[in-house]
Amino acid sequence: MASILVVDDNTSSAKYMQLVLTGEGHEVRTAENGLEGLLALEARLADLVITDLQMPELDGMELLARVGQRWPDLPVIAVSVQEEVETVVAAVRQGALNYLLKPATPENILQAVDKALVQRPAATEAATGAALSTIRGKSRAMVEVRHLVALAARTDVNILITGQTGTGKEVVSRAIHSASKLAERPFVAHNCAATPPELFESHFFGHKKGSFTGATQDRTGLLEAADGGVFFLDELSSMPIEHQAKLLRVIDDGEVVRVGDSVSRRVSVRFFAAVNRPPEAMIRSGELREDLYYRLRGVEFTLPPLNERREDIPELAAGFLDEGHPGFTNAALTALAAHDWRGNVRELKNVVQSARSFAGDERVDVPHLELSWPGGPGTTRSAAESATPVPPTLRTLRAIEEDAIRQALAACDGNQSLAARALGIDRSTLRRKLGAMNERGESD
């Protein structure tokens, strides 16, 4: 039994919440607005606060902020009739552990409360820092991603991550889990495209021995394996619509039934999902259920493709080398920065690790890199091979880079700081490149 404070200016909603919670043996107090809620907490601290967001005098957002300052370890669940992502994210930023949409079912209320009450203390700053360090890049986009990861780790809401294939959606998911209160609980990752449709129920829900041909023993499904932790659904759009409906029921009621069994089992799972295209487009095309989308996007954010954050390439590439390796030549870094990286970070990792094997203990240079070549779909050509004469219509990377630098400086009236920002590099890098351009100009 726990002491729970419900803060809601809607008397009917507060009584409904009180009825659901007292039915499970909890002690429930109510307050009509944030100010009354604070006074109630000062009089007697609760184990959990459930607050509406839209209230007079002192609303739920302000209450979240003040509870976080006064009682930072006190869990708070936010409740609202609004389902916009911005509202959810705002509540999370203010410290909400979970977010429920009105009218919440008794099952959803009790599941959220159970999670809030049984979770261990928040991860330490060291653990959070270690998790965030796995997400490399100093670009503005990746700084924002790390900020959202830290926020998402403080909650137990479901997560939806969008981004092109190879942008690191599973890496980000694992970072959220590692920095969260569930870090010591299971993290079960599954690629939805890898499950044959006829085996979906067996894989996800498990089966009883003898329930079908080949079922020689009882099997625990993925959902049971993830109980108490996180279930990461990669390539969610590859899951057939009829299977999405079955997954939706688990999210709603928290129960699984093994194939061939009549006994339902309760599971408490936090869902992370990843899609490689805009979910709205998949909903329109019939590949993704709209109701499942809304259940999964407790916090939603998008990972940028690598060619939109080229300034991160040197750090990422260095991270794929062995510790103590001498690194890259400037020419190699220039070639990496100029590549289009359609395979994103995953492609960069493969290219760097392959180049490392060719370079041995020497610095990785252009001839060691295997980059795609404009000779047609699927063709590749090493930089060493490209040393042979190229068609006159093709220009060298150096010429393309120098033109880009000149255009940026002209557009910025010679201001090197602004030009460096426009090019996606730091000012010291721009100065070094300008110095090299001047030296080449004097020697020509």
C-alpha positions in Angstrom: 0.0 0.0 0.0 1.2 3.5 -0.9 0.3 7.0 0.0 -0.8 8.8 -3.2 -1.7 12.4 -3.8 -4.1 13.1 -6.7 -4.2 16.8 -7.8 -7.0 17.6 -10.2 -9.5 20.5 -10.3 -12.1 18.2 -12.0 -13.9 16.6 -9.0 -15.2 13.7 -11.1 -11.8 12.9 -12.5 -10.2 13.0 -9.0 -12.9 10.8 -7.5 -12.5 8.3 -10.4 -8.8 8.1 -9.8 -9.3 7.8 -6.1 -11.8 4.9 -6.6 -9.4 3.0 -8.8 -6.4 3.4 -6.5 -8.2 2.7 -3.2 -9.6 -0.4 -4.8 -6.0 -1.7 -4.9 -5.5 -0.8 -1.2 -3.7 2.5 -1.7 -4.3 5.5 0.6 -5.4 8.4 -1.6 -5.6 12.1 -0.8 -6.9 14.7 -3.3 -6.2 18.4 -3.9 -8.0 20.8 -6.3 -5.0 22.6 -7.7 -1.2 22.8 -7.6 -1.1 25.2 -4.6 -3.3 22.9 -2.5 -1.1 20.0 -3.6 2.1 21.7 -2.4 0.4 22.4 1.0 -0.7 18.8 1.3 2.8 17.6 0.6 4.3 20.0 3.1 1.9 18.6 5.7 2.6 15.0 4.9 4.8 13.7 2.1 3.3 11.2 -0.3 4.9 8.2 -2.1 3.6 9.3 -5.4 1.9 12.3 -7.0 -0.6 12.2 -9.9 -1.4 15.6 -11.3 -3.5 17.0 -14.0 -1.7 19.6 -16.2 -4.5 22.2 -16.8 -5.6 23.7 -13.5 -6.3 27.2 -12.2 -4.0 29.2 -9.7 -1.0 26.9 -10.0 -1.1 24.4 -12.9 0.5 20.9 -13.2 3.6 22.1 -15.1 4.4 24.5 -12.3 3.7 21.8 -9.7 6.1 19.5 -11.5 8.8 22.1 -11.4 8.3 22.9 -7.6 8.1 19.2 -6.7 11.4 18.6 -8.6 13.1 21.4 -6.6 11.7 20.5 -3.2 11.5 16.7 -3.4 13.6 15.6 -6.3 13.1 11.8 -5.6 9.3 12.0 -5.4 7.8 10.4 -8.5 5.1 12.3 -10.4 2.7 11.0 -13.1 1.1 13.7 -15.3 -2.4 13.4 -16.6 -4.0 15.4 -19.4 -6.7 15.5 -22.1 -4.1 16.7 -24.5 -2.1 14.2 -26.5 0.2 16.5 -28.5 3.8 15.4 -28.5 4.8 18.9 -27.3 2.7 18.6 -24.2 4.2 15.2 -23.4 7.8 16.4 -23.9 7.1 19.6 -21.8 5.8 17.4 -19.0 8.9 15.1 -19.2 11.2 18.1 -19.2 9.6 19.3 -16.0 10.2 15.9 -14.4 7.1 13.8 -15.0 7.9 10.1 -14.7 4.9 9.0 -16.9 2.1 10.6 -18.9 -1.5 9.3 -19.0 -4.1 10.5 -21.4 -7.6 11.2 -20.0 -9.7 9.2 -19.7 -7.2 6.6 -18.6 -8.4 3.0 -18.1 -8.0 1.5 -14.6 -5.5 -1.0 -16.1 -3.3 1.9 -17.5 -3.6 3.8 -14.2 -2.6 0.8 -12.0 0.2 -0.2 -14.4 1.7 3.3 -14.3 1.4 3.5 -10.6 3.0 0.0 -10.1 6.0 1.0 -12.3 6.5 4.3 -10.4 6.4 2.6 -7.0 8.7 -0.3 -7.7 11.5 1.4 -9.6 14.8 1.8 -8.0 16.4 5.2 -7.4 17.3 7.3 -10.4 20.6 6.5 -12.2 23.6 8.3 -11.0 25.2 11.2 -13.0 28.1 8.9 -13.7 25.8 6.2 -15.2 23.9 8.8 -17.3 27.2 10.3 -18.5 28.5 6.9 -19.5 25.3 6.2 -21.4 25.4 9.5 -23.2 29.0 9.1 -24.2 28.0 6.3 -26.5 26.1 8.9 -28.6 29.0 10.6 -30.4 28.9 14.0 -32.2 29.2 17.6 -31.2 26.8 19.0 -33.9 23.8 20.9 -32.7 21.5 18.1 -33.8 23.3 15.5 -31.7 23.5 17.8 -28.7 19.7 18.0 -28.8 19.5 14.2 -29.2 21.6 13.7 -26.1 19.4 16.2 -24.2 16.3 14.3 -25.2 17.9 10.9 -24.3 18.6 12.3 -20.8 15.1 13.5 -20.4 13.6 10.2 -21.8 15.8 8.2 -19.3 14.1 9.9 -16.4 10.6 8.7 -17.4 9.0 5.3 -18.1 6.9 6.4 -21.1 7.2 4.6 -24.4 9.7 5.9 -26.9 9.5 6.2 -30.7 12.7 6.9 -32.7 12.6 7.8 -36.3 15.6 8.0 -38.7 17.1 6.5 -41.8 18.6 3.0 -41.7 22.0 3.1 -40.1 21.6 6.3 -38.1 22.0 4.6 -34.7 18.4 4.1 -33.4 19.3 1.0 -31.4 22.4 2.7 -30.0 20.2 5.6 -28.8 17.6 3.1 -27.4 20.3 1.3 -25.4 21.6 4.6 -24.1 18.2 5.6 -22.8 17.8 2.2 -21.1 21.3 2.4 -19.5 20.7 5.8 -18.1 17.2 4.9 -16.8 15.8 3.4 -13.6 15.5 0.1 -15.5 19.2 -0.2 -16.3 19.5 -3.4 -14.4 16.4 -4.9 -15.9 16.3 -6.7 -19.3 16.7 -5.0 -22.7 15.3 -7.2 -25.4 15.9 -6.1 -28.9 14.1 -7.6 -31.9 14.1 -6.8 -35.6 10.5 -7.1 -36.7 11.6 -7.9 -40.3 13.3 -11.0 -39.1 10.1 -12.7 -37.8 8.2 -14.9 -40.3 4.5 -14.0 -40.0 3.5 -17.6 -39.1 5.9 -17.5 -36.1 4.9 -14.1 -34.7 2.7 -15.4 -31.9 5.2 -18.1 -30.8 8.1 -15.6 -30.8 6.3 -12.8 -29.1 4.0 -14.6 -26.7 5.7 -18.0 -26.3 4.0 -21.4 -26.6 3.1 -24.5 -24.7 4.7 -27.9 -25.4 2.6 -29.7 -28.1 0.7 -26.7 -29.2 1.8 -27.2 -32.8 4.1 -29.4 -34.8 7.7 -28.8 -33.6 6.7 -27.4 -30.2 8.7 -30.0 -28.2 8.9 -27.9 -25.0 7.4 -24.8 -23.4 8.9 -21.6 -24.7 9.0 -18.1 -23.1 8.1 -15.4 -25.6 10.0 -12.1 -26.1 7.4 -10.1 -24.2 7.8 -12.3 -21.1 11.6 -12.1 -21.4 11.3 -8.3 -21.4 9.1 -8.3 -18.3 10.2 -5.5 -15.9 12.5 -4.0 -18.6 12.5 -2.7 -22.2 11.3 -4.3 -25.4 12.9 -2.6 -28.4 11.0 -3.1 -31.7 13.3 -2.3 -34.6 11.8 -1.8 -38.1 8.3 -1.7 -36.7 6.8 -1.0 -40.1 7.8 -4.5 -41.2 5.3 -6.0 -38.7 2.0 -6.9 -40.4 -1.1 -4.9 -39.5 -2.8 -7.9 -37.9 0.2 -8.5 -35.6 0.3 -4.8 -34.7 -3.2 -5.2 -33.4 -2.1 -8.0 -31.1 0.8 -6.0 -29.8 -1.5 -3.1 -29.1 -3.6 -5.2 -26.8 -0.5 -6.1 -24.8 0.4 -2.4 -24.4 -3.1 -1.7 -23.3 -3.8 -4.5 -20.8 -0.3 -5.8 -20.0 -1.2 -9.5 -20.5 0.2 -12.2 -22.7 -1.2 -15.7 -23.4 1.1 -18.3 -24.8 0.1 -20.2 -27.9 -1.8 -23.3 -26.8 -2.4 -22.0 -23.3 -5.4 -20.5 -21.6 -3.6 -18.8 -18.7 -2.8 -15.1 -19.1 0.4 -13.8 -17.7 0.9 -10.2 -16.5 3.9 -8.3 -17.9 5.2 -4.8 -17.3 7.2 -3.7 -20.3 8.5 -0.3 -21.5 8.3 -0.3 -25.3 10.9 1.4 -27.6 10.2 1.3 -31.3 12.2 2.4 -34.4 11.0 3.3 -37.9 13.1 4.4 -40.8 10.4 6.6 -42.5 8.1 9.3 -41.2 5.3 7.5 -39.3 2.6 9.8 -40.6 3.4 8.5 -44.2 3.3 4.9 -43.0 -0.1 5.5 -41.4 -1.4 6.9 -44.7 -0.1 4.0 -46.6 -1.6 1.5 -44.2 1.7 0.1 -42.9 1.3 1.4 -39.4 -1.7 1.5 -37.1 -2.5 5.0 -36.0 -3.6 3.8 -32.5 -0.3 1.9 -32.1 1.6 5.0 -33.1 0.0 7.1 -30.4 0.6 4.4 -27.8 4.3 4.3 -28.7 5.2 8.0 -29.1 5.3 8.9 -25.4 8.5 10.7 -26.4 9.3 10.9 -30.1 12.5 12.2 -31.7 14.3 11.9 -35.0 17.9 11.0 -35.6 19.5 13.1 -38.4 21.3 11.4 -41.4 25.0 11.5 -41.3 25.3 13.8 -44.4 23.4 16.5 -42.4 26.0 16.5 -39.6 29.3 16.1 -41.4 31.2 17.9 -38.7 30.7 14.8 -36.5 32.4 12.5 -39.0 36.0 12.9 -37.6 34.9 12.0 -34.1 32.7 9.1 -35.3 35.5 7.8 -37.5 38.1 8.0 -34.7 35.8 6.1 -32.5 35.7 3.1 -34.9 39.6 2.8 -34.7 41.5 0.8 -32.1 42.7 2.6 -29.1 46.2 3.9 -29.7 45.9 3.9 -33.5 47.6 7.0 -35.1 44.3 8.0 -36.8 43.7 9.5 -40.2 45.6 11.8 -42.7 44.0 15.1 -43.5 43.3 13.9 -47.0 41.4 10.8 -45.6 39.3 13.0 -43.4 38.5 15.3 -46.3 37.4 12.3 -48.4 35.3 11.0 -45.5 33.6 14.4 -45.1 32.8 14.6 -48.8 31.2 11.2 -49.1 27.4 11.1 -49.3 27.0 8.3 -46.6 23.7 6.8 -47.8 24.2 4.0 -45.3 24.8 6.6 -42.5 26.9 5.7 -39.4 26.7 2.0 -40.1 28.4 2.5 -43.5 31.0 4.8 -42.0 31.8 2.1 -39.4 32.3 -0.5 -42.1 34.4 1.7 -44.2 36.7 2.7 -41.3 37.1 -0.8 -40.0 38.0 -2.0 -43.5 40.5 0.8 -44.0 42.0 0.0 -40.6 42.8 -3.5 -41.8 44.5 -2.2 -44.9 46.4 0.6 -43.1 47.9 -1.6 -40.4 49.7 0.5 -37.8 50.0 3.5 -40.2 47.6 6.4 -40.4 44.6 5.7 -42.6 45.0 7.5 -45.9 42.8 7.9 -49.0 44.1 4.8 -50.8 42.9 2.7 -47.8 39.3 3.9 -48.1 36.6 1.9 -50.0 34.0 4.5 -50.9 31.1 4.3 -53.4 32.0 5.6 -56.8 29.7 7.2 -59.4 30.0 4.3 -61.8 26.5 3.0 -61.3 24.3 1.4 -58.7 26.0 -1.0 -56.4 29.5 -0.4 -57.8 32.4 0.6 -55.6 36.0 1.6 -56.3 38.8 2.2 -53.9 40.5 5.5 -53.7 43.8 3.9 -54.8 42.1 2.8 -58.0 40.7 6.2 -58.5 44.2 7.6 -58.8 44.0 6.7 -62.5 42.9 9.5 -64.8 39.2 10.4 -64.2 36.8 11.7 -66.8 37.2 15.4 -67.4 33.6 16.1 -66.2 34.6 14.9 -62.7 36.3 17.3 -60.3 38.7 16.5 -57.4 37.4 16.6 -53.8 39.9 19.3 -53.1 38.6 21.5 -55.9 35.0 21.0 -54.7 36.0 21.8 -51.1 38.0 24.9 -52.1 35.0 26.3 -54.1 32.7 25.7 -51.2 35.0 27.6 -48.9 35.3 30.5 -51.3 31.5 30.6 -51.8 30.9 30.6 -48.0 33.3 33.4 -47.4 31.8 35.5 -50.2 28.3 34.9 -48.8 29.4 35.9 -45.3 31.4 39.0 -46.4 34.6 37.4 -45.4 33.5 36.7 -41.8 35.4 33.4 -41.0 33.2 32.5 -38.0 30.0 32.7 -40.0 31.6 30.9 -42.9 32.8 28.1 -40.7 29.3 27.7 -39.2 27.7 27.6 -42.7 30.2 24.9 -43.8 29.6 22.8 -40.7 33.2 23.1 -39.4 34.9 24.9 -36.6 36.8 28.1 -37.2 40.2 26.6 -36.5 39.6 24.0 -39.2 38.6 26.7 -41.7 41.8 28.6 -40.9 43.9 25.5 -41.5 42.2 24.9 -44.8 42.7 28.5 -45.9 46.3 28.3 -45.0 46.7 25.2 -47.1 44.9 26.9 -50.0 47.2 29.9 -49.8 50.3 27.6 -49.8 49.1 25.7 -52.8 48.3 29.1 -54.5 51.9 30.3 -54.0 53.5 27.1 -55.2 51.3 26.8 -58.4 
